[in-house]
Structures are given as C-alpha cells and as structure tokens.
Amino acid sequence: MEQTATFRDFLKVIFRQKAVVLTSFFTVVIVVGIGLLFQTPVYEGKVKMMVSAEKQVESPYYRELIGSRNIEVTLSQSEIVNSNPVIERAVRAVGLFERPLDYEVNFSSPLKRPFIKWQAKLWQKKLSKVPEEQRRGILFRLAVEDLKRHIKVEPIRDTNLFTITVRDYSPVGAAILANVVSRSYVIFDLQQQLAEMQLKYGEKHPTSIQLQDNIAGMIKNLNGQPLPDVEAIGPASVKIVEQASYPLRPAGIPKPLTFILGVLMAIFLAVMLAFLFEYLDQSFKSPSEVESVLGIPYLGAVPKKAKIEAFHNLADQLFLVMRDKKIKALQFTSALPEEGVTNIIANVATYLAKTAGHKTLVIDANLRNPAMSKNFRIPESGGLSEILEGKINFEKAVKEVAQNLQVITAGKSLLNPVTLLDSSMMQEVIKWAKEHYQIVLVDSPNLKETKDAQILAGLTDGCCLVITEAKTRRQVVQASLAPLVAKNVQIIGVILNNRSFVLPQFIYDMV
C-alpha cells in the first residue's frame, strides 16, 4: 500500500536539506539587502495636464486634436513632452547641466557612494581631455538624456487628461522639475500657436503680441515654484490642471516592505530547492524507502553516533529473524565498499556471545580487504586462507576473543580469492561452523566490485544487506542485488547504517 506523506515527512525534507535551505535563504536575503542598499530613494513630482485644443487661430493641428481619440492624443503629447525643445529648455532653466556628476552621492547609502564617485571620476577623466566648450556641450546632453529617462507620461482613462511624472533623488527637486517640464511643454504649445498666428496675420497682430507676452510670462516662471492656478492654467491648448507638490515619501514599494517580501521569497525558494534536491537525491534516507524500493524487510539501524543500545536492539532483531527462518550461517554484505559491515558484525557478535550467551563464530571472508583482525585486535595470519589452502585445520584457525565468541580471520594468501571461496573446502568450513556453533556470522566483500559475495551467498543460509543512509544510491543497490535474487538467495533484510534523525526531538514529539 502506498504511504501518504505527512507533515512530519515534509519537515524531514527541510531539516535533511538544511544546508541547501540555509544557503539559499541567506543568499537571497543578502542579495535583496544589498540591492536595497544600492537602491537610492527617488521621489516623484506629478503634474496633471489637460488637452483642451482651445486655440487662438484655426489650424489643422488643433482640428486633429479635437477629433482624435484620447489615447492617440496622449501618445502624441508624450512624444512632445520628451522632445528636445521642451527638455532642453527645462534643463537650461534649472541648470541641470551644472549639477556635479556625483550628485546622487548626497542621497545614496554609504555602501553605494564609492561606486558613484568611481563612475564620476571616470567621466571627469574623459571630459578633462576635451576642450571647455565641448565639455559643456557633453554635460548638457548628458543632463538632457538623464532627464528624459526620468520622465513618464501616462493617460488618465476615459478623460482628456494625462500626467507628467518626473523622478529625482530630492523631493523638492522632483516637484520643481515636474513643474518646469510641464511649463516648458506649455511654452512649446504657445510657440506653435504663435507660429501659426504670425504666418496668418503677421507679428504685429494683437493676438500675436498677446501670445508673445504669455510666452514671456511663462518663461519668467520657469523656476518650478508654485503659481496661482489662473497663471498655471494659461491660454495654451494644453493646460496645467494640477501643479506638482513636494512628495512626502519615496516612490515605489517601501524598503522595509520590499525586504519582508524578499524574506518571504527566500523562504519559498529555499523550500522549493530543498524538495528539488531531495527529489534528485536517489540515495536511501529512511526505512520506508528501503522497504518500498527494494521490497526487503527493514531490520534496524545504526545511528551516526552509535550507542551500544543500538547494536543490542539490532542483535536481538537479527537473532529473532534467524531463529524464525532457521538460519545459522548469516552472510553480511553491502552494495558498495566502506559501508560499515565489519563494525556491525563485530558489535552484534559481541552482544550475542557475551550478553545473550550464544556460542558465536565470526568468519572474515573478505580476503581482499580484511578488517576483522584489526577490529578485535588479533593476528591476521593463520586464518581462512590457510584453511582453504589446506595449511592448517579448523581448530588452529579459530581465535578466542571472549566468552562464547571466536573468530576466524581472513588470513594471508597469494591465490585468487574467487578460487579459494568457490571451492569444496569453503563449503566444509561453513558446514563445520554450523555444526559447532549456534550462530555463524560471515563478513564478505561488497557486491559491486567482486563476485566473492555472490559465491558466499550460495554457501550460507541467508544474507543481510548493509546500506549507508544518504550515500548508497537506489539504482546501485538494485543492480547489486539482482544476481542474488536470480539465485534465489534468502535476503532476510536490510540494516541502515549511519542513520540520522534529522528532526529535533521536541519537533518530532509535536508533529
């Protein structure tokens, strides 16, 4: 039956992938924090304009304004607002080209200031190589292009109104620039009317003179300071409905809220990456995975920080399974090398012999890389290899380690281990051991690198597989077990080594 994922399972993924979670979380938070520090606050000055198309003289230009759709009119006005005549007049009026190249330094964070000054020095270095007149021209063009980038024209839906928004690092500067740009735009419109009037009636016509006076008055007010509403509206076909006032707060989302959103995004990304890495990780991480993937019983686990109680519980479980299945000679193997098989056998055998009182024999059949002698601190020579070569008998190879516990080490030989293990003498060794001992535990090489474990599996009564948690991949284990399954070897179960309990105990108890 397929198991349903629980909240505890989700928490295990988070804690198991805590390195991924913490790394991704702090990376996103730090990047967002640095990004906010590098983001200089900007303010928006906003002027509301109306396209009335009221004019001093009939002209095809104004008839088109009356008959056009609002969106088309607004798009046209947007292009006019950002045209060079309008912007250049505003730049000259405010003296933007005289601003220092590192003007932003006065409003930026200390972290960003060195970069602003560095960029300003680069420009100063370039400008120092050109004549003074040309340098002023470049600064003027830079100011014009910069102001264009900070202007936005937007229509107000279902009306003949639109807004001119100008952004600046200073709230006062934003309002002044918005007012200056809008008035420069009105002056441009009046100049268009004046040109039409002069072409039709000449320069001395009263209306032409009136338009010239209006233009002169608007030019005089190109200081960005608030005007009386009547003066601000003016006689042009585009009118200032609402002048810009000083903005009270920076434009955009407030930085604290942006940071909070960044933290939430970091949490979401960290969790998603945790589950992605968990999905990509094909190793065994829990007893349920062992049983569901391999279809083999789970016998027990040895924690990373193994205590003696863990080996005692494992030994009791193994003894019960061996008794129920009438197994006396049990082989221990693994899919890969260095999975802790020898250490598990030594601790299990010690408990079964000394504490449980079962007469136990350990046979180190790992002739290629023996380790049992080091574990029990006994001589390597005079062991299984010498028995299989006929150099010594069984009794001389057996070494007493403790009460009820004896060991046959791997011994030393120059012959091919496959030749030694796949012999009638090896069958005699297993038979003799089963006759003289209650429990026989056989340490064998891993399944992947040699055929030794497959040979021994055919000689013993059953096989126990050791898997290291979060190391051994599922596909490797399945491929390694395939030859044993084909030979109908009795695999009694799996021991999960280096078992980790990722959830803190108090969380585990709560969920």
VEXPA-271359 format. One line per 8 residues: number of its first residue (from 1); their letters; for each residue x, y, z of C-alpha. Coordinates in nm, 3 decimals. Layout:
<pts>
NUM) a) X,Y,Z ~ ... $
</pts>
This chain:
<pts>
1) meqtatfr) 0.000,0.000,0.000 ~ 0.133,0.344,-0.090 ~ 0.202,0.558,0.213 ~ 0.058,0.908,0.236 ~ 0.307,1.186,0.301 ~ 0.258,1.355,0.637 ~ 0.359,1.693,0.770 ~ 0.642,1.522,0.954 $
9) dflkvifr) 0.775,1.392,0.621 ~ 0.780,1.746,0.482 ~ 0.967,1.870,0.788 ~ 1.219,1.590,0.749 ~ 1.294,1.707,0.396 ~ 1.353,2.062,0.521 ~ 1.583,1.953,0.803 ~ 1.763,1.694,0.588 $
17) qkavvlts) 1.835,1.956,0.325 ~ 1.909,2.225,0.583 ~ 2.238,2.315,0.415 ~ 2.053,2.391,0.091 ~ 1.775,2.572,0.279 ~ 2.008,2.793,0.482 ~ 2.242,2.866,0.191 ~ 1.965,2.964,-0.048 $
25) fftvvivv) 1.774,3.159,0.218 ~ 2.068,3.370,0.332 ~ 2.189,3.417,-0.025 ~ 1.856,3.563,-0.134 ~ 1.821,3.775,0.182 ~ 2.174,3.913,0.147 ~ 2.126,3.986,-0.224 ~ 1.795,4.162,-0.154 $
33) gigllfqt) 1.950,4.356,0.134 ~ 2.249,4.467,-0.074 ~ 2.017,4.552,-0.363 ~ 1.811,4.775,-0.136 ~ 2.125,4.945,-0.006 ~ 2.231,5.011,-0.365 ~ 1.888,5.150,-0.446 ~ 1.888,5.525,-0.390 $
41) pvyegkvk) 1.539,5.651,-0.293 ~ 1.371,5.856,-0.565 ~ 1.075,6.090,-0.540 ~ 0.810,6.163,-0.798 ~ 0.674,6.504,-0.883 ~ 0.346,6.475,-1.070 ~ 0.164,6.736,-1.281 ~ -0.185,6.679,-1.418 $
49) mmvsaekq) -0.242,6.817,-1.769 ~ -0.549,6.860,-1.990 ~ -0.562,6.860,-2.370 ~ -0.836,7.116,-2.444 ~ -0.738,7.202,-2.805 ~ -0.856,7.562,-2.742 ~ -0.656,7.786,-2.974 ~ -0.601,8.140,-3.080 $
57) vespyyre) -0.612,8.054,-3.453 ~ -0.765,7.782,-3.667 ~ -0.510,7.520,-3.767 ~ -0.523,7.159,-3.896 ~ -0.306,7.064,-3.598 ~ -0.573,7.163,-3.348 ~ -0.861,7.017,-3.551 ~ -0.680,6.683,-3.532 $
65) ligsrnie) -0.653,6.715,-3.157 ~ -1.029,6.765,-3.127 ~ -1.117,6.467,-3.344 ~ -0.855,6.221,-3.221 ~ -0.905,5.950,-2.965 ~ -0.774,6.022,-2.617 ~ -0.503,5.755,-2.629 ~ -0.369,5.886,-2.959 $
73) vtlsqsei) -0.366,6.240,-2.825 ~ -0.182,6.128,-2.513 ~ 0.076,5.940,-2.713 ~ 0.132,6.249,-2.925 ~ 0.167,6.468,-2.619 ~ 0.406,6.214,-2.464 ~ 0.638,6.248,-2.761 ~ 0.615,6.626,-2.743 $
81) vnsnpvie) 0.690,6.632,-2.370 ~ 1.007,6.425,-2.431 ~ 1.112,6.628,-2.736 ~ 1.442,6.815,-2.731 ~ 1.291,7.166,-2.741 ~ 1.087,7.100,-2.426 ~ 1.355,6.912,-2.232 ~ 1.644,7.140,-2.332 $
89) ravravgl) 1.450,7.446,-2.216 ~ 1.381,7.276,-1.881 ~ 1.747,7.175,-1.841 ~ 1.865,7.531,-1.908 ~ 1.603,7.680,-1.676 ~ 1.701,7.464,-1.377 ~ 2.072,7.437,-1.463 ~ 2.078,7.057,-1.451 $
97) ferpldye) 2.395,7.052,-1.660 ~ 2.573,7.228,-1.374 ~ 2.494,6.952,-1.128 ~ 2.804,6.758,-1.016 ~ 2.846,6.418,-1.179 ~ 2.825,6.254,-0.836 ~ 2.503,6.436,-0.743 ~ 2.348,6.107,-0.630 $
105) vnfssplk) 2.608,6.076,-0.350 ~ 2.409,6.324,-0.140 ~ 2.115,6.084,-0.123 ~ 2.265,5.734,-0.157 ~ 2.369,5.485,0.109 ~ 2.733,5.473,0.228 ~ 2.771,5.137,0.053 ~ 2.687,5.282,-0.288 $
113) rpfikwqa) 2.878,5.609,-0.260 ~ 3.219,5.470,-0.361 ~ 3.073,5.330,-0.684 ~ 2.904,5.662,-0.768 ~ 3.228,5.852,-0.707 ~ 3.422,5.598,-0.913 ~ 3.186,5.643,-1.210 ~ 3.204,6.024,-1.171 $
121) klwqkkls) 3.583,6.012,-1.176 ~ 3.576,5.808,-1.497 ~ 3.359,6.073,-1.662 ~ 3.576,6.353,-1.529 ~ 3.882,6.180,-1.668 ~ 3.720,6.155,-2.012 ~ 3.595,6.514,-2.005 ~ 3.934,6.650,-1.900 $
129) kvpeeqrr) 4.070,6.552,-2.240 ~ 3.825,6.769,-2.440 ~ 3.803,7.150,-2.481 ~ 3.594,7.350,-2.235 ~ 3.319,7.437,-2.483 ~ 3.285,7.079,-2.597 ~ 3.288,6.962,-2.235 ~ 2.994,7.189,-2.151 $
137) gilfrlav) 2.808,7.057,-2.455 ~ 2.860,6.697,-2.341 ~ 2.743,6.778,-1.990 ~ 2.437,6.949,-2.131 ~ 2.350,6.643,-2.348 ~ 2.404,6.411,-2.052 ~ 2.164,6.622,-1.846 ~ 1.903,6.619,-2.126 $
145) edlkrhik) 1.921,6.241,-2.171 ~ 1.913,6.183,-1.796 ~ 1.601,6.398,-1.757 ~ 1.431,6.214,-2.044 ~ 1.492,5.884,-1.868 ~ 1.323,6.017,-1.556 ~ 1.006,6.145,-1.726 ~ 0.692,5.938,-1.764 $
153) vepirdtn) 0.370,6.046,-1.938 ~ 0.054,5.847,-1.863 ~ -0.308,5.896,-1.977 ~ -0.595,5.913,-1.728 ~ -0.850,5.667,-1.857 ~ -1.174,5.793,-2.016 ~ -1.066,6.158,-1.989 ~ -0.866,6.405,-2.193 $
161) lftitvrd) -0.624,6.435,-1.902 ~ -0.276,6.294,-1.865 ~ 0.003,6.319,-1.609 ~ 0.367,6.416,-1.639 ~ 0.576,6.244,-1.372 ~ 0.939,6.338,-1.309 ~ 1.165,6.140,-1.077 ~ 1.450,6.287,-0.876 $
169) yspvgaai) 1.655,6.196,-0.570 ~ 1.529,6.506,-0.390 ~ 1.157,6.554,-0.314 ~ 1.196,6.928,-0.373 ~ 1.386,6.865,-0.693 ~ 1.120,6.624,-0.820 ~ 0.843,6.880,-0.772 ~ 1.046,7.161,-0.928 $
177) lanvvsrs) 1.144,6.953,-1.230 ~ 0.785,6.836,-1.286 ~ 0.659,7.195,-1.279 ~ 0.939,7.319,-1.505 ~ 0.888,7.041,-1.761 ~ 0.511,7.096,-1.769 ~ 0.553,7.474,-1.813 ~ 0.818,7.421,-2.080 $
185) yvifdlqq) 0.567,7.197,-2.253 ~ 0.302,7.473,-2.232 ~ 0.554,7.723,-2.372 ~ 0.619,7.488,-2.663 ~ 0.245,7.472,-2.733 ~ 0.214,7.851,-2.717 ~ 0.506,7.882,-2.956 ~ 0.323,7.657,-3.201 $
193) qlaemqlk) 0.019,7.882,-3.180 ~ 0.237,8.193,-3.220 ~ 0.398,8.047,-3.532 ~ 0.054,7.977,-3.683 ~ -0.070,8.326,-3.592 ~ 0.233,8.504,-3.734 ~ 0.213,8.308,-4.060 ~ -0.152,8.403,-4.097 $
201) ygekhpts) -0.172,8.756,-3.954 ~ 0.185,8.875,-3.903 ~ 0.390,8.970,-3.599 ~ 0.203,9.295,-3.525 ~ -0.136,9.131,-3.484 ~ -0.276,9.188,-3.133 ~ -0.316,8.814,-3.079 ~ 0.045,8.753,-3.181 $
209) iqlqdnia) 0.159,9.021,-2.937 ~ -0.062,8.866,-2.665 ~ 0.088,8.524,-2.729 ~ 0.438,8.666,-2.708 ~ 0.354,8.824,-2.373 ~ 0.211,8.493,-2.250 ~ 0.525,8.308,-2.356 ~ 0.747,8.566,-2.187 $
217) gmiknlng) 0.541,8.528,-1.867 ~ 0.570,8.151,-1.872 ~ 0.944,8.169,-1.934 ~ 0.974,8.400,-1.636 ~ 0.801,8.136,-1.422 ~ 1.035,7.854,-1.529 ~ 1.170,7.828,-1.177 ~ 0.943,7.543,-1.071 $
225) qplpdvea) 0.789,7.733,-0.780 ~ 0.410,7.701,-0.736 ~ 0.197,7.953,-0.926 ~ -0.158,8.080,-0.878 ~ -0.395,7.841,-1.053 ~ -0.502,8.101,-1.311 ~ -0.143,8.168,-1.417 ~ -0.062,7.796,-1.421 $
233) igpasvki) -0.355,7.709,-1.645 ~ -0.259,7.960,-1.913 ~ -0.402,8.016,-2.263 ~ -0.243,7.716,-2.437 ~ -0.432,7.425,-2.592 ~ -0.276,7.209,-2.320 ~ -0.343,7.327,-1.968 ~ -0.196,7.260,-1.627 $
241) veqasypl) -0.483,7.131,-1.416 ~ -0.281,7.044,-1.107 ~ 0.074,7.155,-1.027 ~ 0.332,6.929,-0.863 ~ 0.368,6.946,-0.488 ~ 0.652,6.812,-0.277 ~ 0.618,6.432,-0.242 ~ 0.616,6.311,0.118 $
249) rpagipkp) 0.769,5.967,0.066 ~ 0.986,5.793,-0.195 ~ 0.823,5.632,-0.495 ~ 0.771,5.260,-0.518 ~ 0.734,4.996,-0.251 ~ 0.883,5.097,0.085 ~ 1.217,4.933,0.155 ~ 1.104,4.755,0.476 $
257) ltfilgvl) 0.813,4.600,0.288 ~ 1.042,4.508,-0.001 ~ 1.279,4.339,0.243 ~ 0.992,4.146,0.403 ~ 0.877,4.033,0.058 ~ 1.237,3.932,-0.016 ~ 1.248,3.723,0.302 ~ 0.922,3.552,0.208 $
265) maiflavm) 1.057,3.487,-0.141 ~ 1.377,3.348,0.014 ~ 1.176,3.108,0.230 ~ 0.971,2.993,-0.067 ~ 1.280,2.944,-0.285 ~ 1.465,2.762,-0.006 ~ 1.177,2.518,0.043 ~ 1.145,2.459,-0.332 $
273) laflfeyl) 1.517,2.392,-0.365 ~ 1.506,2.157,-0.067 ~ 1.240,1.945,-0.233 ~ 1.422,1.962,-0.566 ~ 1.746,1.837,-0.411 ~ 1.551,1.573,-0.222 ~ 1.396,1.455,-0.547 ~ 1.732,1.446,-0.725 $
281) dqsfksps) 1.895,1.258,-0.437 ~ 1.845,0.890,-0.519 ~ 2.005,0.755,-0.201 ~ 1.815,0.580,0.079 ~ 1.716,0.817,0.357 ~ 1.456,0.629,0.560 ~ 1.338,0.277,0.647 ~ 1.019,0.329,0.449 $
289) evesvlgi) 1.223,0.397,0.134 ~ 1.420,0.076,0.189 ~ 1.109,-0.136,0.209 ~ 0.915,0.040,-0.068 ~ 1.201,0.047,-0.320 ~ 1.369,-0.288,-0.251 ~ 1.077,-0.486,-0.119 ~ 1.305,-0.622,0.157 $
297) pylgavpk) 1.230,-0.609,0.531 ~ 1.395,-0.341,0.739 ~ 1.582,-0.499,1.029 ~ 1.714,-0.199,1.215 ~ 1.954,0.092,1.209 ~ 2.287,0.203,1.347 ~ 2.288,0.579,1.418 ~ 2.576,0.803,1.316 $
305) kakieafh) 2.668,0.846,1.679 ~ 2.608,0.484,1.760 ~ 2.546,0.384,2.120 ~ 2.578,0.030,2.247 ~ 2.199,0.006,2.285 ~ 2.157,0.040,1.909 ~ 2.370,-0.270,1.846 ~ 2.188,-0.457,2.122 $
313) nladqlfl) 1.848,-0.388,1.964 ~ 1.982,-0.484,1.621 ~ 2.133,-0.806,1.756 ~ 1.807,-0.908,1.923 ~ 1.617,-0.843,1.598 ~ 1.868,-1.046,1.394 ~ 1.855,-1.335,1.639 ~ 1.475,-1.349,1.623 $
321) vmrdkkik) 1.476,-1.346,1.243 ~ 1.748,-1.613,1.226 ~ 1.559,-1.832,1.471 ~ 1.228,-1.795,1.286 ~ 1.387,-1.869,0.948 ~ 1.613,-2.145,1.092 ~ 1.930,-1.965,0.982 ~ 2.261,-2.050,1.147 $
329) alqftsal) 2.513,-1.907,0.898 ~ 2.432,-1.548,0.804 ~ 2.629,-1.353,0.547 ~ 2.670,-0.975,0.578 ~ 2.743,-0.773,0.266 ~ 2.688,-0.432,0.109 ~ 2.641,-0.281,-0.234 ~ 2.947,-0.055,-0.206 $
337) peegvtni) 3.273,-0.065,-0.010 ~ 3.319,0.107,0.326 ~ 2.960,0.080,0.444 ~ 3.049,-0.035,0.795 ~ 2.974,-0.406,0.758 ~ 3.271,-0.526,0.969 ~ 3.193,-0.292,1.259 ~ 2.828,-0.402,1.266 $
345) ianvatyl) 2.922,-0.773,1.266 ~ 3.176,-0.724,1.545 ~ 2.932,-0.540,1.775 ~ 2.640,-0.774,1.702 ~ 2.857,-1.083,1.759 ~ 2.993,-0.944,2.085 ~ 2.643,-0.886,2.221 ~ 2.509,-1.226,2.108 $
353) aktaghkt) 2.804,-1.404,2.266 ~ 2.874,-1.215,2.587 ~ 2.531,-1.081,2.684 ~ 2.286,-1.324,2.523 ~ 2.516,-1.625,2.582 ~ 2.500,-1.770,2.229 ~ 2.807,-1.956,2.108 ~ 2.908,-1.738,1.815 $
361) lvidanlr) 3.168,-1.762,1.539 ~ 3.270,-1.474,1.314 ~ 3.433,-1.565,0.980 ~ 3.617,-1.290,0.792 ~ 3.563,-1.399,0.430 ~ 3.671,-1.063,0.290 ~ 4.003,-1.199,0.162 ~ 4.075,-0.891,-0.050 $
369) npamsknf) 4.041,-0.629,0.222 ~ 4.026,-0.798,0.561 ~ 3.950,-0.583,0.867 ~ 3.813,-0.814,1.136 ~ 4.156,-0.876,1.289 ~ 4.204,-0.503,1.343 ~ 3.859,-0.471,1.493 ~ 3.924,-0.743,1.751 $
377) ripesggl) 4.299,-0.672,1.774 ~ 4.409,-1.025,1.693 ~ 4.672,-1.159,1.446 ~ 4.568,-1.180,1.080 ~ 4.774,-1.487,0.985 ~ 4.657,-1.841,1.039 ~ 4.303,-1.781,0.919 ~ 4.054,-1.872,0.647 $
385) seilegki) 4.302,-1.851,0.357 ~ 4.532,-2.103,0.526 ~ 4.236,-2.338,0.590 ~ 4.126,-2.320,0.224 ~ 4.483,-2.389,0.109 ~ 4.499,-2.688,0.343 ~ 4.783,-2.548,0.553 ~ 4.602,-2.564,0.889 $
393) nfekavke) 4.290,-2.731,1.024 ~ 3.977,-2.564,1.155 ~ 4.067,-2.575,1.523 ~ 4.401,-2.399,1.476 ~ 4.240,-2.118,1.275 ~ 3.986,-2.036,1.544 ~ 4.094,-1.750,1.776 ~ 3.926,-1.695,2.111 $
401) vaqnlqvi) 3.816,-1.333,2.157 ~ 3.577,-1.352,2.451 ~ 3.348,-1.593,2.627 ~ 3.135,-1.771,2.366 ~ 3.292,-1.557,2.089 ~ 3.552,-1.689,1.846 ~ 3.686,-1.550,1.518 ~ 3.841,-1.694,1.203 $
409) tagkslln) 4.037,-1.413,1.041 ~ 4.087,-1.382,0.666 ~ 4.447,-1.497,0.678 ~ 4.703,-1.434,0.407 ~ 4.729,-1.585,0.060 ~ 4.864,-1.504,-0.284 ~ 4.592,-1.704,-0.462 ~ 4.283,-1.558,-0.629 $
417) pvtlldss) 4.010,-1.519,-0.362 ~ 3.746,-1.644,-0.609 ~ 3.938,-1.971,-0.646 ~ 3.958,-2.014,-0.270 ~ 3.598,-1.923,-0.191 ~ 3.446,-2.120,-0.478 ~ 3.587,-2.448,-0.352 ~ 3.462,-2.756,-0.172 $
425) mmqevikw) 3.683,-2.665,0.123 ~ 3.487,-2.343,0.176 ~ 3.168,-2.548,0.185 ~ 3.331,-2.766,0.451 ~ 3.424,-2.459,0.655 ~ 3.063,-2.338,0.662 ~ 2.935,-2.689,0.737 ~ 3.184,-2.736,1.022 $
433) akehyqiv) 3.100,-2.394,1.167 ~ 2.725,-2.464,1.168 ~ 2.785,-2.792,1.347 ~ 2.998,-2.641,1.625 ~ 2.833,-2.301,1.680 ~ 2.485,-2.168,1.741 ~ 2.540,-1.856,1.532 ~ 2.784,-1.803,1.243 $
441) lvdspnlk) 2.830,-1.451,1.105 ~ 3.023,-1.419,0.777 ~ 3.185,-1.091,0.671 ~ 3.201,-1.075,0.290 ~ 3.317,-0.818,0.032 ~ 3.073,-0.578,-0.131 ~ 2.854,-0.689,-0.422 ~ 2.966,-0.431,-0.676 $
449) etkdaqil) 3.341,-0.483,-0.706 ~ 3.380,-0.864,-0.698 ~ 3.194,-1.193,-0.734 ~ 3.306,-1.308,-0.389 ~ 2.982,-1.208,-0.215 ~ 2.773,-1.395,-0.474 ~ 2.975,-1.713,-0.413 ~ 2.939,-1.684,-0.035 $
457) agltdgcc) 2.565,-1.617,-0.067 ~ 2.524,-1.964,-0.218 ~ 2.705,-2.124,0.078 ~ 2.534,-1.953,0.372 ~ 2.174,-1.985,0.491 ~ 2.083,-1.619,0.434 ~ 2.212,-1.277,0.353 ~ 2.185,-0.943,0.534 $
465) lviteakt) 2.244,-0.623,0.337 ~ 2.401,-0.313,0.492 ~ 2.314,0.024,0.335 ~ 2.460,0.360,0.436 ~ 2.197,0.629,0.467 ~ 2.225,0.921,0.222 ~ 2.517,0.753,0.043 ~ 2.412,0.438,-0.137 $
473) rrqvvqas) 2.202,0.510,-0.446 ~ 1.890,0.306,-0.510 ~ 1.989,0.202,-0.862 ~ 2.326,0.072,-0.740 ~ 2.164,-0.141,-0.470 ~ 1.903,-0.281,-0.705 ~ 2.166,-0.370,-0.964 ~ 2.388,-0.531,-0.699 $
481) laplvakn) 2.104,-0.741,-0.559 ~ 1.992,-0.868,-0.900 ~ 2.240,-1.165,-0.911 ~ 2.137,-1.274,-0.560 ~ 1.769,-1.254,-0.650 ~ 1.836,-1.459,-0.963 ~ 1.998,-1.731,-0.748 ~ 1.703,-1.727,-0.503 $
489) vqiigvil) 1.928,-1.623,-0.216 ~ 1.733,-1.566,0.104 ~ 1.784,-1.195,0.182 ~ 1.648,-1.160,0.533 ~ 1.657,-0.783,0.548 ~ 1.842,-0.453,0.541 ~ 2.039,-0.268,0.807 ~ 2.053,0.110,0.763 $
497) nnrsfvlp) 2.393,0.234,0.876 ~ 2.480,0.591,0.976 ~ 2.112,0.656,1.041 ~ 2.041,1.021,1.107 ~ 1.738,1.158,1.289 ~ 1.706,1.499,1.129 ~ 1.410,1.627,1.331 ~ 1.489,1.763,1.677 $
505) qfiydmv) 1.320,1.557,1.945 ~ 1.082,1.833,2.056 ~ 0.961,1.885,1.698 ~ 0.932,1.511,1.646 ~ 0.714,1.483,1.957 ~ 0.493,1.773,1.846 ~ 0.421,1.651,1.492 $
</pts>
